[in-house]
Amino acid sequence: MVSKEFMRRIEGYGLTTAHILYRIPDHPGVLQTFVWQEYDLAPRFPVLTDFLSFWERELDGPLHSVRVAHSHLIKPAEFRTVNGVLTLH
């Protein structure tokens, strides 16, 4: 049985990490950090967009900034040539 996460990676999804800074509702001068990770499609990031919409709609802490990093986990293989062979007995 193939996992749902593996199938998403085959479909082009990659690991997306969002570093979210938000203001604490009781102390608007103080910033708190939250790290979110999920598989998402770059460059539109529909899963992250849905999460941020939920945040603004349901949570009290207003967003200050969001930094996004994205990496495709399944990439073409990288090859290096080898100039010699070492044999051990």
Backbone as CSV, one residue per row, in Angstrom:
resi,resn,N_x,N_y,N_z,CA_x,CA_y,CA_z,C_x,C_y,C_z
1,MET,0.843,-1.180,0.000,0.000,0.000,0.000,0.892,1.248,0.000
2,VAL,0.627,2.148,-0.893,1.408,3.375,-1.023,0.793,4.442,-0.131
3,SER,1.646,5.160,0.602,1.135,6.175,1.523,0.627,7.404,0.762
4,LYS,-0.289,8.111,1.390,-0.868,9.319,0.809,0.209,10.383,0.590
5,GLU,1.150,10.504,1.541,2.220,11.500,1.424,3.111,11.213,0.218
6,PHE,3.428,9.932,-0.022,4.258,9.579,-1.168,3.553,9.921,-2.475
7,MET,2.268,9.636,-2.553,1.511,9.956,-3.773,1.477,11.465,-4.015
8,ARG,1.374,12.242,-2.970,1.381,13.700,-3.134,2.726,14.172,-3.664
9,ARG,3.823,13.566,-3.181,5.149,13.944,-3.671,5.297,13.603,-5.148
10,ILE,4.755,12.479,-5.569,4.789,12.101,-6.980,3.999,13.107,-7.820
11,GLU,2.932,13.631,-7.279,2.091,14.603,-7.990,2.711,15.993,-8.038
12,GLY,3.879,16.193,-7.430,4.553,17.484,-7.500,4.573,18.266,-6.204
13,TYR,3.946,17.733,-5.174,3.963,18.417,-3.892,5.362,18.331,-3.289
14,GLY,5.740,19.355,-2.546,7.017,19.348,-1.854,6.818,19.802,-0.414
15,LEU,7.822,19.589,0.402,7.729,19.968,1.803,7.814,21.486,1.917
16,THR,6.802,22.084,2.507,6.741,23.533,2.685,6.807,23.838,4.168
17,THR,7.687,24.759,4.523,7.816,25.204,5.908,7.525,26.695,5.945
18,ALA,6.641,27.091,6.844,6.304,28.506,7.010,6.673,28.935,8.423
19,HIS,7.459,29.992,8.508,7.825,30.596,9.797,6.906,31.796,9.963
20,ILE,5.965,31.681,10.890,4.919,32.684,11.061,5.198,33.502,12.316
21,LEU,5.221,34.816,12.160,5.290,35.724,13.307,3.917,36.358,13.475
22,TYR,3.419,36.338,14.709,2.117,36.936,14.976,2.159,37.694,16.291
23,ARG,1.234,38.608,16.434,1.156,39.436,17.644,0.287,38.731,18.681
24,ILE,0.747,38.744,19.926,-0.037,38.176,21.014,-1.216,39.121,21.279
25,PRO,-2.446,38.606,21.321,-3.615,39.481,21.444,-3.587,40.400,22.667
26,ASP,-3.132,39.900,23.818,-3.137,40.721,25.032,-1.981,41.718,25.081
27,HIS,-0.934,41.459,24.297,0.254,42.317,24.272,0.665,42.548,22.820
28,PRO,0.034,43.488,22.122,0.275,43.665,20.690,1.709,44.055,20.328
29,GLY,2.493,44.504,21.290,3.882,44.849,21.022,4.815,43.653,21.058
30,VAL,4.291,42.479,21.431,5.113,41.276,21.552,4.802,40.333,20.383
31,LEU,5.859,39.843,19.737,5.693,38.892,18.639,5.973,37.475,19.129
32,GLN,5.183,36.547,18.665,5.352,35.125,18.960,5.618,34.412,17.646
33,THR,6.336,33.303,17.693,6.646,32.565,16.476,5.903,31.235,16.442
34,PHE,5.581,30.800,15.229,4.913,29.517,15.004,5.500,28.927,13.727
35,VAL,5.874,27.649,13.758,6.419,26.988,12.576,5.399,25.964,12.088
36,TRP,5.055,26.056,10.807,4.065,25.189,10.172,4.751,24.417,9.060
37,GLN,4.486,23.099,8.955,5.065,22.269,7.903,4.003,21.355,7.321
38,GLU,3.979,21.303,6.004,3.012,20.452,5.310,3.471,20.291,3.869
39,TYR,2.951,19.292,3.163,3.224,19.145,1.739,2.317,20.103,0.975
40,ASP,2.912,20.849,0.028,2.161,21.869,-0.694,2.730,22.039,-2.092
41,LEU,1.976,22.688,-2.963,2.389,22.934,-4.343,2.922,24.350,-4.495
42,ALA,4.176,24.466,-4.922,4.742,25.786,-5.208,4.391,26.145,-6.645
43,PRO,4.231,27.382,-7.002,4.433,28.604,-6.232,3.155,29.171,-5.624
44,ARG,2.002,28.531,-5.860,0.742,29.096,-5.347,0.464,28.757,-3.890
45,PHE,0.968,27.648,-3.391,0.820,27.202,-2.012,-0.638,27.198,-1.544
46,PRO,-1.506,26.382,-2.157,-2.922,26.375,-1.769,-3.162,25.879,-0.342
47,VAL,-2.381,24.917,0.133,-2.571,24.403,1.496,-2.196,25.472,2.514
48,LEU,-1.072,26.156,2.299,-0.649,27.230,3.196,-1.645,28.383,3.165
49,THR,-2.145,28.721,1.983,-3.131,29.798,1.865,-4.391,29.469,2.655
50,ASP,-4.834,28.212,2.563,-6.014,27.797,3.343,-5.741,27.891,4.842
51,PHE,-4.532,27.477,5.266,-4.196,27.550,6.682,-4.168,29.003,7.171
52,LEU,-3.569,29.888,6.384,-3.500,31.298,6.788,-4.887,31.945,6.796
53,SER,-5.755,31.533,5.883,-7.141,32.028,5.897,-7.849,31.571,7.169
54,PHE,-7.648,30.298,7.541,-8.206,29.790,8.796,-7.673,30.593,9.978
55,TRP,-6.357,30.867,9.994,-5.739,31.618,11.083,-6.407,32.986,11.233
56,GLU,-6.517,33.715,10.132,-7.091,35.064,10.198,-8.566,35.041,10.580
57,ARG,-9.266,33.986,10.175,-10.696,33.892,10.445,-10.996,33.428,11.871
58,GLU,-10.206,32.470,12.410,-10.550,31.810,13.662,-9.683,32.173,14.868
59,LEU,-8.448,32.621,14.652,-7.538,32.868,15.769,-7.423,34.363,16.066
60,ASP,-7.111,34.679,17.326,-7.073,36.070,17.753,-5.766,36.781,17.418
61,GLY,-4.658,36.061,17.331,-3.361,36.695,17.105,-3.189,37.141,15.671
62,PRO,-3.169,38.464,15.413,-3.008,38.942,14.036,-1.613,38.624,13.491
63,LEU,-1.559,38.259,12.221,-0.298,37.911,11.580,0.577,39.148,11.399
64,HIS,1.861,38.975,11.634,2.843,40.036,11.386,3.570,39.772,10.075
65,SER,4.133,38.548,9.930,4.844,38.188,8.703,4.901,36.667,8.576
66,VAL,5.123,36.225,7.334,5.237,34.795,7.037,6.411,34.613,6.084
67,ARG,7.382,33.764,6.480,8.496,33.381,5.599,8.270,31.941,5.170
68,VAL,8.453,31.677,3.877,8.153,30.356,3.332,9.404,29.751,2.701
69,ALA,9.640,28.471,3.013,10.693,27.693,2.365,10.027,26.453,1.771
70,HIS,10.500,26.041,0.582,9.878,24.914,-0.109,10.963,24.056,-0.732
71,SER,10.797,22.744,-0.653,11.762,21.821,-1.252,11.037,20.624,-1.835
72,HIS,11.345,20.320,-3.106,10.848,19.086,-3.700,11.702,17.954,-3.165
73,LEU,11.088,16.984,-2.539,11.843,15.906,-1.925,12.237,14.829,-2.925
74,ILE,11.481,14.704,-3.997,11.842,13.735,-5.026,12.453,14.522,-6.172
75,LYS,13.740,14.326,-6.385,14.490,15.080,-7.387,15.216,14.103,-8.298
76,PRO,15.688,14.572,-9.443,16.512,13.705,-10.270,17.769,13.281,-9.510
77,ALA,18.189,12.064,-9.748,19.376,11.565,-9.060,20.617,12.338,-9.503
78,GLU,21.517,12.531,-8.578,22.781,13.186,-8.874,23.863,12.125,-8.945
79,PHE,24.656,12.156,-10.011,25.716,11.175,-10.204,27.068,11.854,-10.180
80,ARG,28.058,11.168,-9.613,29.449,11.604,-9.662,30.260,10.462,-10.256
81,THR,31.212,10.822,-11.074,32.071,9.780,-11.624,33.146,9.410,-10.610
82,VAL,33.568,8.152,-10.685,34.609,7.653,-9.792,35.834,7.321,-10.643
83,ASN,36.998,7.806,-10.217,38.211,7.591,-10.993,38.923,6.289,-10.651
84,GLY,38.570,5.631,-9.598,39.261,4.418,-9.213,38.353,3.473,-8.477
85,VAL,38.812,2.258,-8.286,38.063,1.245,-7.562,38.943,0.691,-6.466
86,LEU,38.425,0.584,-5.276,39.160,0.041,-4.137,38.507,-1.295,-3.781
87,THR,39.312,-2.365,-3.763,38.805,-3.696,-3.433,39.345,-4.120,-2.074
88,LEU,38.459,-4.514,-1.187,38.857,-5.004,0.136,38.477,-6.470,0.257
89,HIS,39.364,-7.243,0.894,39.072,-8.672,1.090,38.494,-8.917,2.445
